[in-house]
Amino acid sequence: MLDLALLGLLEEGPQHGYELRKRLRRRFGSLANVSFGSIYPTLSRLEKSGAVETVPGFGPVASPPTGSLTGERAVARARRRPGGRGRRFRKVYRITPAGRQLFVARLTDPSPDDARSFLLRLSLAGHMDAEDRLALLVRRREQLVQRRREIPTEPDGGADPYARSVAEHLAEGVDRDIAWLDRLIEAERAEGARAAERDRRRDRRPA
C-alpha cells in the first residue's frame, strides 16, 4: 500500500523524497508500512512504470550526516572535488497522468480490504467522488457485518470465562466499527442529498 500512499501525496503537488518520508510518517503512520529503506525503491519503481517523473529541484540542500565512517569519507571526497561543496540538488517527484489513473484505480478498487488498507483508502477519500466514497464505506460495513456473524456467541470451552471474554471483546470491537461506519455513511448520504438539492435549485434558476 506504500505506492498508493505516495501517489496520494504526490497528487497534492510535487515533493522531494525526504519531504515525502516526513509526510508519510506524519499523516499515515503505520498504515503505509513506512520504512526509510522502502520509500526510494518504491519511488524508483513508480518512476520506471511511468506513474511518477522527476522535475528540477528547488535548490541545493546540504548533505546530511550519514552515520557511518565510510559515508562521511565519501561526503568529504565530494567536497574536495572541483566544484564540489558537499551540496546536492533535491530530486523532486511529481505524479503523471498515467500515475493519476493508477492512483484512482487503486483507490477505488472494489477488492475486500483489511483494516489497515481500508483506513489508508479512507484517509485518501477526499480524492474520490461521492459515489465511490460511499461505496468504500458500504463495502467495509458489509465485511464487518459478516465478520460479526462469524464470532461465536458461545465459544468452544462452554463456560470458560477466558474464551468467553475474548469472544465478547472481539464482538464489541466489531460493533464499535460498524457504528462508526454507520455514522460516516449517514453523513455521506446527507451531504449527497444536500448536493442534489443545490443542483436542483441551480437548475431552476432563470437563465
ABEGO torsion letter per residue (X at the ends): XAAAAAAAAAAAEBBBAAAAAAAAAAAAEAAAGBBAAAAAAAAAAAAAAGABBBBBBAEBBBBBBAGBAAAAAAAAAAAABBGBAGBBBBBBBBBBAAAAAAAAAAAABABBBBAAAAAAAAAAAAABBAAAAAAAAAAAAAAAAAAAAABBABBBGEABAAAAAAAAAAAAAAAAAAAAAAAAAAAAAAAAAAAAAAAAAAAABBX
